[in-house]
Amino acid sequence: MSSSEERIQEVGRRAQENANLIWNVANSLFGAFKPHEYGLVILPMCVIKRFHDCLLPTRTAVLEANKEYGNLGELKDGFLKEASGYQFYNTSEYTFASLITDPENIEDNFNDYLRGFSDNVRQILERMNFQAQVDRMVEAGVLYQVVVDFAAENLDMSPRHISTVDMGYIFENLVQRFSESYNEEAGAHFTSRDIIYLMCDLLLTNNDTVEDESGIHCTVYDMTMGTSQMLTCMEERLTQLDSSASVQTFGQEINPFTMGVAVADTLIHGSDPDNMKFGDTLSDDKFAGYEFDFVISNPPFGIDWKREATVIEAEHKKGEAGRFAPGLPSKSDGQMLFLMNGVKKLKDTGRMAIIQNGSSLFNGDAESGPSNIRRYLIEDTDWLDAIIRLPNDSFYNTGIATYIWIINKAKPAERKRKVQLIDASKCRLARRKPIGNKRYDIEKASRDLIVQAYGEFLTKDYAGVESDGKPIICKSKVVEGISLGYNKVVVESPVRNEDGSLALKRGKKIADPSKRDTESIPLTEEINEYMAREVLPYSPDAWVDESKTKKGYEIPFTRMFYEYTPIEASDEIAARITEHEKALMAKLRELFAEEE
C-alpha cells in the first residue's frame, strides 16, 4: 500500500474516532430530543467548537482590538479579522472553559458567547436555526451538560490537532449519522472519498489547460456541494501537482446544515466564504454568468422538479441564453437539469465530472427532452467525452448502477466525434464492513486502472490486481458519436379492399392505422437500405412516412459490453444430471444400509 493510501486510511480512522466522541453528546440529549433530532444540536455545536478552538490562540489580541476599534462601526470588522488571523472572530469574554465554571448562568453566558461571533458565523448559525435548539436545551435543562461535553480536554478541535482534511471527514461522518437518524438519504449529502478522488483524477488526466509558466491557476465549481468535500479534494489534488497552485472554489447548496459546514470549513482554511452560496441551484442560480475551469458534482437522483417548474421552463424558453436550451427531462427526475447547469458553467476549455444514474443513458423517446440533451452533447457540440460505469454498491444510499459522465469542451483531435465508454464495474475492493449500501471501495489499484484506460483512449480490456489479491478488470470501448444516434421512423402499411387489392385515394395508397409500426434505424445506416433489407421482404407495400421521422440518441451501455455465454450442450447437461442421480442414490443406499 502506498504512503498516500495509508494516509487516507489513517485520516479516515481518526475521523471515525473523533466523530464517535462527538456523537456521544447524544447521551446528554436523550429524552430532551428525539434521536432523529440529535444532529440539530450536534452539528451546529461541532461548528461552534471548531471556530472556538481556532480562535483561542488569538483571543486576547481580538479582545484588545475590539476595545481599541469597537467604536468604528463596520470599519472595525477588518481590524478584528486581522487580529484573529481568520475571516471570522468572536468578541465575547467567554470561552468554553469559562462557561462551564458558572452553571447557574449558562443560558445568558452562552448566548453572550454566540452574539460575540462575527456576522458571517452568526449567519451560519441562523440558517441552522440554532437559537431554537438552544432554547429547547434550556427548557429541558441540558444546555450546561452539552457545553461541558464539548469542553472536554479530549475534544480539541483546533487546526493544530485536527487538520482541514480530517475535519472534512468528521463533518461528513456526522452528517451521514444525522441523515440516517433522520431517515434521510445520506448519499444526498455524502459522497465517499474514493469516488471523489477518482473523479478528480479523471478531470486532471492529460489536462494542461489550467497550467502556464507560473504554475496552476484554476476555478472549481460544485452545484450541489454538500459539505464541500468534492471541492476540497479537487484542491488537494491540484496542490499535489503544484504546491503553489492558485485554486478558487465555488459552490451552491440547499441544505442549511451541510451549507453551514461548508462555509465553516471555507472560513477556517482561508478561502472566500462569499464563493459559497445558499439556495436551490435549479430555480435560484447564484452563479449566473460565471464560467469555471472545472465542475465536479454528485446531484441527487430521481428528484422531481415540479416546485421549480415555472423558473426552469422560463429559462428553457430563453434558448442558448439559458441553462436548459436543448430540452427538459421528465418532471419526475431532474438530474439531467443539473447536468446541463454544469455544462453551461464550463469555460470553453473546461471539463466536468458528474455522477448520473442509468436513466440518463436512455430515458425518453426520440426528440424528447432527455434524448435532445444527449444529442446536444454528442452531435451538436461534441462535448461528451466519456462515461464510466462504477461498481454497484459504491454509494451509501443506493446499490444501483451509477456512472461518471466526463464533459470536455476542448477535446483533443484524436477524441473528436468519439465517445469513450468504460465499464469499471469490476474495479473494486470489498469492504470488511458495509456502510449502508456501500459494500465496495475504489482503491488505488482500481483507480489507477480506470484512469489508465481513460488516458489511453483505446478499445481494450485492462487487467490488474487489488490490494486483497483479487483480480480486477476495466473494459474500454471507443465508439463514433454518430453510432449512438438513430432515426425513429413510422412504417405504414396500406388498406386493402375485400378482394385483396390496394385501396387508393386520388391514386395514392391509404395508410392502415391498425398496421402502423415504428423502426429505430441507426444514423450510420440509410433508411432506404434498412427498409429494403429488414421490412420490404416481409411487407413489400410498406413505406416510411417521412414527415414523422424523429432523430434520437441513447447510450446502450450494457449492450455495448454484453458478452454472450454459450448455453451448455444438452448431452453435457444430461450427463451431469445422471452423475448427480448416481451420487444421490449411492447416499440413499448407504443411509438405508446403516438403518438395517
Residue, then its C-alpha position, 0 to 999 in steps of 0.5 A: m500500500s502506498s504512503s498516500e493510501e495509508r494516509i487516507q486510511e489513517v485520516g479516515r480512522r481518526a475521523q471515525e474516532n473523533a466523530n464517535l466522541i462527538w456523537n456521544v453528546a447524544n447521551s446528554l440529549f436523550g429524552a430532551f430530543k428525539p434521536h432523529e433530532y440529535g444532529l440539530v444540536i450536534l452539528p451546529m455545536c461541532v461548528i461552534k467548537r471548531f471556530h472556538d478552538c481556532l480562535l483561542p490562540t488569538r483571543t486576547a489580541v481580538l479582545e484588545a482590538n475590539k476595545e481599541y476599534g469597537n467604536l468604528g462601526e463596520l470599519k472595525d470588522g477588518f481590524l478584528k479579522e486581522a487580529s484573529g488571523y481568520q475571516f471570522y472572530n468572536t468578541s465575547e469574554y467567554t470561552f468554553a472553559s469559562l462557561i462551564t465554571d458558572p452553571e447557574n448562568i449558562e443560558d445568558n453566558f452562552n448566548d453572550y458567547l454566540r452574539g460575540f461571533s462575527d456576522n458571517v458565523r452568526q449567519i451560519l448559525e441562523r440558517m441552522n436555526f440554532q437559537a431554537q435548539v438552544d432554547r429547547m436545551v434550556e427548557a429541558g435543562v441540558l444546555y450546561q451538560v452539552v457545553v461541558d461535553f464539548a469542553a472536554e480536554n479530549l475534544d480539541m478541535s483546533p487546526r493544530h490537532i485536527s487538520t482541514v482534511d480530517m475535519g472534512y471527514i468528521f463533518e461528513n461522518l456526522v452528517q451521514r449519522f444525522s441523515e440516517s437518524y433522520n431517515e434521510e438519504a445520506g448519499a444526498h449529502f455524502t459522497s465517499r472519498d474514493i469516488i471523489y478522488l477518482m473523479c478528480d483524477l479523471l478531470l486532471t488526466n492529460n489536462d494542461t489547460v489550467e497550467d502556464e509558466s507560473g504554475i496552476h491557476c484554476t476555478v472549481y465549481d460544485m452545484t450541489m456541494g454538500t459539505s464541500q468535500m468534492l471541492t476540497c479534494m479537487e484542491e488537494r489534488l491540484t496542490q499535489l501537482d503544484s504546491s503553489a497552485s492558485v485554486q478558487t472554489f465555488g459552490q451552491e447548496i440547499n441544505p442549511f446544515t451541510m451549507g453551514v459546514a461548508v462555509a465553516d470549513t471555507l472560513i477556517h482554511g482561508s478561502d472566500p466564504d462569499n464563493m459559497k452560496f445558499g439556495d436551490t441551484l435549479s430555480d435560484d442560480k447564484f452563479a449566473g454568468y460565471e464560467f469555471d475551469f472545472v465542475i465536479s458534482n454528485p446531484p441527487f437522483g430521481i428528484d422531481w422538479k415540479r416546485e421549480a417548474t415555472v423558473i426552469e421552463a422560463e429559462h428553457k424558453k430563453g434558448e442558448a441564453g439559458r441553462f436548459a436550451p436543448g430540452l427538459p427531462s421528465k418532471s419526475d427526475g431532474q438530474m439531467l437539469f443539473l447536468m446541463n447547469g454544469v455544462k453551461k458553467l464550463k469555460d470553453t476549455g473546461r471539463m466536468a465530472i458528474i455522477q448520473n444514474g442509468s436513466s440518463l443513458f436512455n430515458g425518453d423517446a426520440e426528440s424528447g427532452p432527455s434524448n435532445i440533451r444527449r444529442y446536444l452533447i454528442e452531435d451538436t457540440d461534441w462535448l461528451d467525452a466519456i462515461i464510466r460505469l462504477p461498481n454497484d454498491s459504491f454509494y451509501n444510499t443506493g446499490i444501483a448502477t451509477y456512472i461518471w459522465i466526463i464533459n470536455k469542451a476542448k477535446p483533443a483531435e484524436r477524441k473528436r466525434k468519439v465517445q469513450l465508454i468504460d465499464a469499471s464495474k469490476c474495479r473494486l475492493a470489498r469492504r470488511k464492513p458495509i456502510g449502508n449500501k456501500r459494500y465496495d471501495i475504489e482503491k488505488a489499484s482500481r483507480d489507477l486502472i480506470v484512469q489508465a484506460y481513460g488516458e489511453f483512449l483505446t478499445k481494450d480490456y485492462a487487467g490488474v490486481e487489488s490490494d486483497g489479491k483479487p483480480i480486477i478488470c476495466k473494459s474500454k470501448v471507443v465508439e463514433g458519436i454518430s453510432l449512438g444516434y438513430n432515426k425513429v421512423v413510422v412504417e405504414s402499411p396500406v388498406r386493402n379492399e375485400d378482394g385483396s387489392l390496394a385501396l387508393k385515394r386520388g391514386k395514392k395508397i391509404a395508410d392502415p392505422s391498425k398496421r402502423d409500426t415504428e423502426s429505430i434505424p441507426l444514423t450510420e445506416e440509410i433508411n432506404e437500405y434498412m427498409a429494403r433489407e429488414v421490412l420490404p421482404y416481409s411487407p413489400d407495400a410498406w413505406v416510411d412516412e417521412s414527415k414523422t421521422k424523429k432523430g434520437y440518441e441513447i447510450p446502450f451501455t450494457r449492450m455495448f459490453y454484453e458478452y454472450t455465454p454459450i448455453e451448455a450442450s444438452d448431452e453435457i447437461a444430461a450427463r451431469i444430471t445422471e452423475h448427480e442421480k448416481a451420487l444421490m442414490a449411492k447416499l440413499r443406499e448407504l443411509f438405508a444400509e446403516e438403518e438395517 
